[in-house]
Amino acid sequence: MHDLSLFTHADVRWAAQNMPLLLDTDLTPLNGLRIAICLHIEPKTAVLCALLIEAGAEVWLTGSPGTTRQDVADWLITLGVHVRAAADDDAPRLEDVLSCDPHLVLDNGADLIRALLDKGLPADFLGGTEETTTGALLLRQREDQPRFPVIVINDSYLKLLVENRWGVGQSVVQGFMNATNRMIPGARATVAGYGPCGRGVAQTLRQLGARVSVADLDPYRRLEAALDGHQVGRLDTLLAETELLFLATGQPDVITDEGIAALPDNSVIAGVGHYPWELDLRRLGPPTRLGARSGGSVTDPAASAAVAVDERSARLTALHETYEQPDGRRITVLAQTRMINLVSAGGNPIEAMDLGLTLQARSLALVATGAAAPGVQAVPQELDREIAETFAATLEMS
Ligand SMILES: NC(=O)c1ccc[n+]([C@@H]2O[C@H](COP(=O)([O-])OP(=O)(O)OC[C@H]3O[C@@H](n4cnc5c(N)ncnc54)[C@H](O)[C@@H]3O)[C@@H](O)[C@H]2O)c1
């Protein structure tokens, strides 16, 4: 069993205690290498960073906007991690971490890899890994395909099953409940996008008693949703009956003006997808800020007005903002559609992230040792299966 004394931050230690796969991973191939990382900075990813430092890597870390936990970032600095992020950042500090001339990148949304492709590769660059569905898509759409190995963690069946479906399903609904205190049983919920994430959210909502509808452009996914027992239809049509809307398409600007006009009074919109771009907030007009909540405590209108003095910081921390429409309907948006599980539920469950970060670490070690071919590629199947065996064993009767 791995010694936990490295993890002197209480929440990071709790995460580490529940991450047996990652703690058992051999990180020695990463000794002496400079690694640029873009991740949500929170206890589970801090476990990985701490283990990389312990293995002798030099770690440069930036975070995704709105999800950095300052106390965790500060703790990582004490370990020697070069943290280039703060809780109120509104963009990852890509240039800062890439200034280390990394040997490897561990990416989340392909921000680092795309910045490297644009600016040119460091001399000793070996390659990297990409975590997300959206990041992989952005890389594969490029004309200048990477000529170095990029292992896409999201292409692992295991990751899609455990993290995107079951992990995201639980934590998104948990984040929604934390943020709103609304009742799920009986609520009319719509999930836009029925990939593994949308499917997990829909399933969790229904298990709690919501009446769930699903929209997807892909006929196979619509069929799957119908066979899973959900009501299926065109998004604009479903919105007229939607109290709670979850955006899980990963695509920009999927809600039209007609869709907004159809939403009933007091509907709530939450983001699941990686970027907060599925709803263009400009379509809603300015937020009224009445009853805006920040950091989990309800504030009165006067206090909200005070918060609005620093508009940028207020908008980054506002948990919900209500947009009053010209016809009087109120539409509330949670955290500007940033991933609600990260904003108000501590992210995906620890076990799901143990799996995802183990896939990351093992894949990075493959790139470091030259065992991966150039190009954007899936996690090797034998590695996926080996980790699946170990993970399944943790859930089986002995
Ligand atoms: N919140 C989290 O913790 C978390 C974790 C993993 C992945 N993600 C992100 O969640 C998003 C979804 O991931 P996934 O693996 O389910 O992706 P996916 O690409 O497999 O599924 C998305 C689905 O949305 C559908 N779609 C696209 N445009 C649409 C539109 N305009 N209307 C209706 N449906 C549309 C697609 O047909 C597809 O079936 C991605 O952005 C991914 O990066 C978030």
The ligand as a Tripos MOL2 file, in Angstrom:
@<TRIPOS>MOLECULE
LIG
   44    48     1     0     0
SMALL
NO_CHARGES

@<TRIPOS>ATOM
      1 N1        -18.5010   17.5970  -17.0560 N.am      1 LIG1
      2 C1        -17.5510   16.6750  -17.0850 C.2       1 LIG1
      3 O1        -16.9780   16.2960  -16.0620 O.2       1 LIG1
      4 C2        -17.2000   16.0340  -18.3890 C.ar      1 LIG1
      5 C3        -16.5210   14.8050  -18.4060 C.ar      1 LIG1
      6 C4        -16.2420   14.1950  -19.6440 C.ar      1 LIG1
      7 C5        -16.5880   14.8500  -20.8310 C.ar      1 LIG1
      8 N2        -17.1960   16.0810  -20.7670 N.ar      1 LIG1
      9 C6        -17.5940   16.8360  -21.9630 C.3       1 LIG1
     10 O2        -18.9920   16.5970  -22.1950 O.3       1 LIG1
     11 C7        -19.3000   16.7660  -23.5820 C.3       1 LIG1
     12 C8        -20.0190   15.5170  -24.0920 C.3       1 LIG1
     13 O3        -19.1660   14.3990  -23.9870 O.3       1 LIG1
     14 P1        -19.5750   12.9930  -24.6450 P.3       1 LIG1
     15 O4        -18.4210   12.0710  -24.4120 O.co2     1 LIG1
     16 O5        -20.9420   12.5950  -24.2210 O.co2     1 LIG1
     17 O6        -19.5930   13.4830  -26.2000 O.3       1 LIG1
     18 P2        -20.1900   12.8540  -27.5440 P.3       1 LIG1
     19 O7        -19.5750   13.6610  -28.6570 O.co2     1 LIG1
     20 O8        -20.0320   11.3610  -27.5630 O.co2     1 LIG1
     21 O9        -21.7600   13.1720  -27.4540 O.3       1 LIG1
     22 C9        -22.3200   14.3980  -27.7910 C.3       1 LIG1
     23 C10       -23.6600   14.1490  -28.4610 C.3       1 LIG1
     24 O10       -24.2720   15.4240  -28.7220 O.3       1 LIG1
     25 C11       -24.9160   15.3320  -29.9780 C.3       1 LIG1
     26 N3        -25.0900   16.7000  -30.5230 N.ar      1 LIG1
     27 C12       -24.1730   17.4870  -31.1130 C.ar      1 LIG1
     28 N4        -24.7140   18.6560  -31.4660 N.ar      1 LIG1
     29 C13       -26.0180   18.6110  -31.0810 C.ar      1 LIG1
     30 C14       -27.0950   19.5220  -31.1700 C.ar      1 LIG1
     31 N5        -26.9590   20.7330  -31.7460 N.pl3     1 LIG1
     32 N6        -28.2950   19.1440  -30.6640 N.ar      1 LIG1
     33 C15       -28.4590   17.9270  -30.1000 C.ar      1 LIG1
     34 N7        -27.4620   17.0150  -30.0010 N.ar      1 LIG1
     35 C16       -26.2570   17.3500  -30.4770 C.ar      1 LIG1
     36 C17       -24.0090   14.4620  -30.8340 C.3       1 LIG1
     37 O11       -24.7230   13.8740  -31.9050 O.3       1 LIG1
     38 C18       -23.5370   13.4280  -29.7980 C.3       1 LIG1
     39 O12       -24.3610   12.2640  -29.7880 O.3       1 LIG1
     40 C19       -17.9430   17.0320  -24.2530 C.3       1 LIG1
     41 O13       -17.7480   18.4340  -24.3420 O.3       1 LIG1
     42 C20       -16.9250   16.4420  -23.2680 C.3       1 LIG1
     43 O14       -15.6460   17.0030  -23.4060 O.3       1 LIG1
     44 C21       -17.5310   16.6660  -19.5810 C.ar      1 LIG1
@<TRIPOS>BOND
     1     1     2 1
     2     2     3 2
     3     2     4 1
     4     4     5 ar
     5     4    44 ar
     6     5     6 ar
     7     6     7 ar
     8     7     8 ar
     9     8     9 1
    10     8    44 ar
    11     9    10 1
    12     9    42 1
    13    10    11 1
    14    11    12 1
    15    11    40 1
    16    12    13 1
    17    13    14 1
    18    14    15 2
    19    14    16 1
    20    14    17 1
    21    17    18 1
    22    18    19 2
    23    18    20 1
    24    18    21 1
    25    21    22 1
    26    22    23 1
    27    23    24 1
    28    23    38 1
    29    24    25 1
    30    25    26 1
    31    25    36 1
    32    26    27 ar
    33    26    35 ar
    34    27    28 ar
    35    28    29 ar
    36    29    30 ar
    37    29    35 ar
    38    30    31 1
    39    30    32 ar
    40    32    33 ar
    41    33    34 ar
    42    34    35 ar
    43    36    37 1
    44    36    38 1
    45    38    39 1
    46    40    41 1
    47    40    42 1
    48    42    43 1
@<TRIPOS>SUBSTRUCTURE
     1 LIG1         1 GROUP 0 **** ****
